[in-house]
C-alpha cells in the first residue's frame, strides 16, 4: 500500500445511541483516510480527538466541523511534505513523530501561501495547540512539545489553557 495514495478527510456521520428507551441519532464528524483511487474512507483513530475535546463537551456539531476543517488540512500538509521528501520531514514516519516545528511550518504556509489573516491564524494556533496537547496526553508523541500555560479571558470567563510554544 502506497501512502501517497491516501489523504485525510473529514466526514459527517450519524451514530445511534440509546437514551432511556429511545434510540437517538446523533450527528458527529470523523477524521478518516480516503483512498484517492477508490474514494473509500477508513475512519482514523484521531477521530477520538474530536469526540473527546469537542463532541462531548460542546455538544455542537458545528464546532466539531470547524476543528476537523483545521486538523485535516494540517495532516494533509504533513503527508504532502513527507511524500515530496522534504528534509524537515524526513524523520516523520507517523503521527508519533510530529514536532512543534511541523505546526510552525504549517502556520507559515497558511500565511505565505494561503494568505490567512491574523484571526484565522489565532484560531488555527489554538486548535493545533489543543491537538498537540491531546497527542501528548494520550502518549502518542515521541517528543514532548513545549507548552505555555496562558490565561484567556472571554467575556466574564477567565480560564487557563495550554498553548504550544511555537518556534
Buried (B, 14 or more C-beta within 10 A) or exposed (E): EEEEEBBBBBBEEEEEEEEEEEEEEEEBBBBBBBEEEEEEBEEBEBBBBBBEBBBEEEEEBEBBBBBBEBBBBBBBBBBBBBEEEEEEBEEBEEBEBBBBEBBBBBBEBBEEEEEBEEEBBEBBBBBBBBBBBBBBEEEBBEEEBEBEEEEEEEEEEEEEBBBBEBE
